[in-house]
Amino acid sequence: MSGDVVNLRQFRKQKARSDKEKQAEQNRLTFGRTKAEKTLTRALNEKAEKTLDQGRLEQSERPDETKD
């Protein structure tokens, strides 16, 4: 049962580096947008919301009346 000798300190440091790199990549995707991209996204969301609201039926102010 001979195995490779592993230095745990180096292994932990390498794992920490890879975890930090994964977090940095995620942050770049989340926060690394330009002002123009943010403005465009906001405008598209507002347009979609406006379009959705235009198709909405208005409900009457009083509750439904039952017919006898």
N, C-alpha and C positions, 0 to 999 in steps of 0.2 A: 504494500500500500504506500507507494511513494507518489507524492503529489507535488505540485508546484508550490514553492514557498511564496507567500503573499505578504507584503508589508501592509498591515491594516491601516496605518496612518496614511500611506499614499493612496490606498483604495478609498478611504473616507474623503480625502481631499479631492480626488478625481470625481467621486460621486457628487460632492458639493458643487464642483465646477459645472458639471453637466446639469444639475438641478437649477443653478443660477442662469445658465444659458437658456434653458427651456422657459423659465420665467421671463427672461428678457425678451425672448421671441414673442411670447404672449403679450407682453406690454407693448411691443412695437406694433403688433396688430391692433391692439385696443386703443392706444393713445397716440400712435404715430401718424395721425391724419393731418393734412394741411387744412388751413382755414377754408379754402375753397371747397374741399371735399365735405367738410362739416356743413357748410352753408348749402351745398347741393343736396345733401341728405336731408337736411331740415326742410328745404323747400319741397322736395319730393314727398316727404311725409305729410306736410301740410296740405299739399294738393290732393293726395290720396284721401286724407281725412275729409276735406271739403267735398270731394266727389261722392264719398260715402254718405255724408250728411245730406246732400242734395237728393239722394234717392230715398231718403227716409220718409215714411208717412207720419204726418202729425197726428197725435192722439187728441181726442176731444178733451175739454177741460173738465167735464162732469163725468162721473162714472156711468158705465153702460146701464141703460134702463131696460128692465125686463118687460116683455110684452105678455099680457094675460090673455 
